[in-house]
Amino acid sequence: MRISFNQPAFIPWGGFFARLLNSDRMVLLDETLLAHGFTYVNRNRIKGPLGEVWMTVPLKRKGRGDQKIKDLEIYEKAKWAKKFLLTLKHFYGKSIWFDPIFEELKKAVAPPDRSFMNLALALLNILTANFEIDKEMTLQSKIGITGKGTPLLISLAKELGGEEVLLPYFSAKAVDCAEFKRENIKVRLLRYLPPPYPQFWGDFIMNLSALDLLLCLGKNGKAIIEKGVHFYDWGV
């Protein structure tokens, strides 16, 4: 059993889906705290005629202190949803894949529910379904294990019967991989380096949200994700 981990995120990049595709189960760390500084949890990039375009979900943060991701609420959701959809239509409306995907996105952002988690999961489900990635995502809050850092990841892996964990390549600097080894859990690292694919609006920009990949190539974007995968065994 190979386990991977990721914070829940708004329209994440291809590396998220590369690890999901190559895991038996991914744990979404919804019990972790939202960072006070820059974070990809509620933002990512798409592409416009002038280059990268940041898309950000506004969150209610004033006076709330530290917030777990599972508790985040969207600020002025209806206003944000309208802007989100109009931006996508403006930049990707001419894609042959646009119309059916856009209808799914409209349904995902339409509910008045202000839960960020519900939005993030709905968009994740659209992306995984269209890329035909049939892998299980499990919420940390459903497992019932809390903590932080390497001990948290080890506890989650052991609870799920994980014999191996799949971590992002550069996380080896932040995670104590030796601690996994002491617990008889193998560590594999995945580096995501996608090949260029046809994009709208000029020169190729790598590592945008996977929504760009989906709206440019439809389900064929899965092949790009697969080609971008490079494995490394820690300690070998």
Secondary structure, DSSP 4 states (H G I P E B T S, - for coil): -EEEEE---SS-BHHHHHHHHT-SEEEE-TTSBPPSS--SSSEEEEEETTEEEEEE--B--TT--S-BGGG-BBSSHHHHHHHHHHHHHHHHTT-TTHHHHHHHHHHHH-S---BHHHHHHHHHHHHHHHTT---EEEEHHHHT----HHHHHHHHHHHTT-SEEEEEGGGGGTS-HHHHHHTT-EEEEEEE-PPP---SSSS---S-BHHHHHHHHGGGHHHHHHHTEEEEETT-
